Amino acid sequence: MRTLDFTGAGLDGQRFDYRRAVPRAAFEVDHAVEKVRPISEAVRTEGSEALLSFAEQFDGVRPEHLRVPAEVLARCAEELDDELRAAFDESITRRRQVCELAEKENNSPSVSVAEGATVAQRIIPVNRVGLYVPGGLAPLASSVIMNVVPAQVAGVGSIAVASPPQKDFGGLPHPNILALCHILGIDEVYAVGGAQAIAMFAHGVDDLCERVDMVTGPGNIYVVAAKRLLRGVVGIDSEAGPTEIAILADESADPRHVAADLISQAEHDPMAASVLVTDSPELAAAVQQEVAAQAAATRHSERVHTALGGVQSGIVMVRDVEQGLQVVDAYAAEHLEVQTRDAAEVAARVTNAGAIFVGPWAPVSLGDYSAGSTHVLPTAGCACHSSGLSVRSFMRAVHVIKYTEQALQEVAGHVETFAMAEDLPGHANAITVRRTQQEEGR
């Protein structure tokens, strides 16, 4: 891993742009959009035949069934290893508890703005969602839980899941993904991947899949490009890029833990970003040694070495933890670990991160599976303005306005004046006809 020295940054009183100084991998979504456009159009016009053709082209298999039969879902659940089933159940339980306890908003009571004039807010779930589960370099069965559970807790009435068909499994998605769908009560599952899955959800396919109102879930650059292309046709959660971890650590951190956590995200993708921010040269040197040893022994060592050696990864040296906080806030990582003395106090001062993991016993891997938190998080610095996938992501706030005749009469003059000031006489007239009608009725 390369080292960036920021210890002298900002000492002259000049503002230093840490966000630009800590590089990220290039992620050219606009270029991918043009490749996705004909895929989306083909799905819209050709339906199932296009989906089958793209499966053959991109996944190397022509699925026997685009929609996975219910008996296959049940069989996959029955064939799960007992320990894996227990792990799935625990992850589901914890994710549901967090969703139900902390994230679901109740309908607010009515607010009386004047006598006879009330405005209430109803929280209404999205009617139908399409949830995408990646199946490329790693079949992310955990993403089933992260997408489905908050949608269920929100009260979404219709949920469909799509995941790429796999050659190794006869054109079906990975059995663990299918098993989790069955455990969670999802029986509408499609063996469709990539941009074509997003297009299927957005447009609908006759005699196969009804269009959805919203699409969520992570994916590769072509999934992201399809979301960008179809935003407006369908709602989306976010445009998620390659995964990333930043670790803010001082000399108290265990270099074995830090190295293992950097590697854990690097194994996702050759473009994954792993960044250590530290004020300790001794820790930095020890982490370099540990990374070399652990990366050589890991199963996906080639992928890990590519990610850790890329421009998006590295060790950032800072003067102290205070400067380190400035760096990680500017970087706004998807996952941020704080492994310092007084880690809770330091973590409480972070303002920009998708999720914050506090202390030596809360690695990102815990959040990926069984912490109860979400692992569908903003990337590419978007944590400074966006949140991870939650119950709220699947809900809409709708105002309900109730005015009595008298309440409208009392404010009518103000509305008419405002409307005319904006040169919208039709707006004013909608009030005037009611006020006049009321006056004539006296």
N, C-alpha and C positions, 0 to 999 in steps of 0.2 A: 504494500500500500504506500502511495506517495504521501508526503508531508507538506502541509501548507503552514507557513509561519505568520501568524497574525499578532504576535506579541507586541509589535511596534505600531499597530494600526490605531489611529485615533489619538495618539499621544500629543500631536501638535494642535489639538483642539478642532481639527477638521472632521466633519462627519465622514465616516467610512461605511460604504454600502456592503455589508456582509452578505446580503442576499445575492448580489451579483458575484461576489468574490468566491463564494462556495459554489462550485459548478454542479450542474446536473446534466444528465445524458440528454442528447437531442431527441425530441419526440415530435416528429413532424406530422401532426394530425391532418393538416390541410392537404398534404400530398396523398395521404391514405384515403381521404374523403373522395378523391377522384376515382380511385380504384374501387371504392365501395358503391359509388353511384350506380354503375351498371348492374351490380349484384342486387341492390335494392329494387331497381326497376324490373329486373327479371323475376324476382319473387312476387312483386306486385302484379305483373302481367301473366306469368306462367304458373305461379302457385307451387303445388307439390312437386311437379316435374323439375322445376328449378332447384328446389331444395334437395332433391335426390341427386341431381347433376352436380351441385356444389359439394355435397357430401363426398361424392366420388372424387371430385377434383381436389378438394382441400383436406379431407380426412382419410382418403384412400379406401373408403368402404361405402357401399350402397346399402343403406339400412333396409331391412325387411319391413320394418314399421317405423314411420316417422314419429307417430305418437306411441309411446311405450305402453304395451298392454298392462292392465292392472295386475294380472297374474304374475308377470315378470317382476313388478315392484314387490309384490308379496313374497315371491320366492327369494329375491335378493335379501329381504329383511330376515327371512327364516334362516338363510344360510350364513348370516353374519357370525363371526367368531364372538363368543360370549363376552370376552373382555372388550372387544371393539363396540359391541352393542351397549355395554355398560358405560363406555366412554361417550358414546353418542347421547345416551339418555341423560348423563350428568351435564353435558354441555347444553342440551336443550333446556333442562330444568333451570340451570343458572341464567341462561340468556332470557328465558321467559320471566324469571323472577325480577331481573333488572328492568326489563321492559315494563312489566306491570307495576312495579313499585315506583320507579323514578321517571318514566318517560311518557306515560299516557296522560294526556290533559283531559280533564273533565269539562263538560260544557259550562261556560261561565253563566252566572245569573244575569237576569235582565238589568240593564242600567237605565234608570229613569232620568232623562235629560230635561224633562219638564212634566207638568201634570198631563197625563194621558199620552205621553211620548216616551216609548221605550226602544232600546236597541239591545239585542241579545247576540251572543256569539255561539253558533253551533259548530262543533268539531265533527266533521263528516269524513269517513274513510273513503279513499279512492275505491271505485266500484270493482275494477279488474286490473290486475298487474301481471306482467311477465317478468320472471326472475331468471337471470342468466347465471349459470354456474360454469366456470372455466374447466377445461379438460385437456389442456395442452401439455406443457412440461410437467405439470402436477395436477392430478384430478382433485380439485379443491372441494371435497365433500363438505367441509366445514362451512363453505359459502352457502350451502343449502340452509343451514341453521341460521346464519347471519341475515339471510334475506327473508326466509319464510316466517320465522318466529315473530319479528316485529310487525310484519304484515298481518299475521293472525291476531296479534294483540291489538292492533289498530282496528280490527274488525273488517278487513278487506273481504268481500264476499266471494270473489273468484280469483284463484291463484293458479298460474301456469308456470312450469319450470322448463327451461331448455338447456341442454348440455351437449357438447359435440359427440357424435357417434365414434366408437372406438373399434379399430380393426381387431384388437385382441379380444373383444367381447361381442363379436358377431354383429357389429353395427349398432350396438346399444351403448348408451353412456356407461361410465364406470359403475359396477354393481354397488359400491358404497354410496354413490350419489343416489341411485335408485332406491336403495334400502332406506336411506334417510327420508326420502320423499314419502315412502310408504309409512314409516314411523310417524311422520308429521301429518299424515292424512292427506297428502297431495297425490291425486291420481291422474292429473293432467300433466304429463311429462313428455317432452319431445326430444328426439335424437337429432337435434339440429344445432350447429355451432356457428361461431363467427358472426360476421356482418349479416349473413342471411337469417340468423335467428332473430336479430334485432329487427330486420325488415319484416319477418313473418309476424312478429308481435305488433309492429306498428301498423302494417297494412291489413293483417288478417289474411288467411288463405282459405278459400272456399272448401267446404267439406273436410277441413282439417282443424284449423285454429281460428277462433274468433279474435278480432283485434282487441288490444288492451288499451288502457288509459295511460299506463305508466310502465316504464322498463327500468329495472335496477340490477345491480350486480357488476362486479369487475370483469375485465377481459383484456385481450391484447389490443394492439393499436388499431386493428380493423374494427373491433367491437366499439372502441372509442370513437372512431371515425363515423361509424354507422349511427351512433347516438347523436353526434354533432349534426350529421346530415338530416336526421329525422326528428330532431328537436322541434317541437311545434306540431308535428304530426302526432307525436306521442310525448308524454312527459318523461324526463329522465332524472336519475339521482345525481349523477356527476360524470365528468369525463376523467376517469381514473387513469393515471399513467403508471410507470413501473414502480414497484414497491420501494420503500426507503426507510432506513432507520438512522437516527442520530442518537449518540450516547454522550451525555455530558458527565464527565467523570474527573475525580481528583485522585490523589495518591492513595486514598483509602479503598479504591475499587480493586476487586480481584481481577487480574489480567486474564485469567482463564474464563471467567464469566463474560467479560467484555468481548474477548475474541470469539467465543461461542455465539454470542448474540449478533455480532457483526456477520458471521458466517451464516447464521440462521436465515437472515433476509437475503443474503447474496445467493443462496441456493434456489431462490424463486425464479430468477431470470438473469441472463447475462447483462441486462441493463439495470438491474437492481442497484440501489445506492446504499452504501454503508459508510457512515461518517462518524468518527470519534472526535469529540471536542474536549481537550484536556489542557490543564496547566502543569502537568507533571511529565517531564521528559522521561523519568524512570518508568512511569506507567506506559507511555507511548512505546518505549523500546521493548518492554515486556510483552505488550500486546502484539507488536510486530512478530516477535518470536512465537507466541502462542498461535497467532493466525497462520503462520507458515506450517507449524506442526499439525494443527487441527484441520486445516484445509487439505493438506496432503492425504489425510486419513479418511476424509468424508467421501460418501458415495458419489456425489455430484461435484467432484473436485474441479473438473474442467470448467463447469458453469460458474463455480464459486471464484476460481482464479480470474476468470474473465470479468466478473462483476467487481471484484475487489481491486483489480488492476485498471479498471476503467476510469475515465475522467470524472465520473459521478461519485467516486468513492475516495476516501483518504482520511488522514489524521490532521486535524486542525489544532495547532498549538496556540494557546492564549496565555495572557499574563496571569489571570486568576479566574475564579468562578464567576465573578461579576462580568467580566468581558465574555466569558463563555455563555452566560445567559443572553447577552446581546446577540451573539452569533446564532444560538439555536432559535431565538425568537425571530430573527431575520430569516433563517432557513425555513422555519415553519414545517417541520418534518411530519410525515404521516405518522410515524411512531417515534416517540422520544423517550429514552430511558434516562433517569437521573440517578447516577451512582456516585454520590458525594457524601461527605459528612453532612448531617442535618438534611438528608435528602428530601424529606417532606417539606421543610421550610423553603428549600431551593425550588422544588417543584411547584409550590404554591405561587411563586413569582413568575412562572412561565405563562405567557399569554397566547402564544401561537404554536399549536401542535394538534394533530388529529386525535391522538391519545397519549397520555403521559403515564409512564410506568415508573413507580417510585421505589427506590432501594434495590438491594441485591437479589431479592426474592420475588421480583415481579418482572420476569423477562417478557419480551414481546411474544414469544411462543405461547405463553399462558393466555394472552389476549387473543391469539389466533384461534384458540380452541375453547377453553373452559373457564376463563375469568368471569364470564357473564357479560362483558363489554362487547361492542361491535368490532369486527375487523374490516368492515367496509368503510374506509377512511379517505379523506381528501389527500391528494398527492401534489407534487410539483409546486409546493408553496401555497396551495389553495387553503391550507388550514388557517391562514390569517383571516379568511372570510367565510369559510364553509365548515360544515359539521359532518360527522360520520352518519351512516345510515341508522335511522332510529324509528321508533313508532311514529314520531311527528312527520317523518318523510312520507308516510303513507296517508296522511290526514290533511284536510283542508279546513280553514276557518271560514265560515259563512255567516255574515251578519244578517239578522232577522229584524226588520224595522216595523214597528207597529205604532201608528198615530191615530188618535181619535179625530173626529171632525173639528172639534174645538182646538185641539193641539195644533193641527195644521193651520187653522185660521190665525193663530197667534204668531206663527212664524212666516206666514205666507208673504207678507210684504218684503221681508228680508230676502227670501228666495227669489222673488220676482226681480228685485233690484240687482241682485248678484247675477242672475241669468242675463238681464239686459246689458249689464256691464261687460259681459263676455260675448255680446252680440248673438245671443241664442234665444230669440223671442219664442221659439217653440217650447223651450224649457219653461219660460215664464208663463206661457199660456196654459201649460198643464196644471199650474197652480191656480191661475186666474179663473179658469172655467169652474173649478171646484169652489173657489171663494165666491164667485158671482152666483153660482147655483145656491150656495148656502144663504147668501144675502137675499136672493129672490124668494127663498122659501120662508122668510120671516113674515 
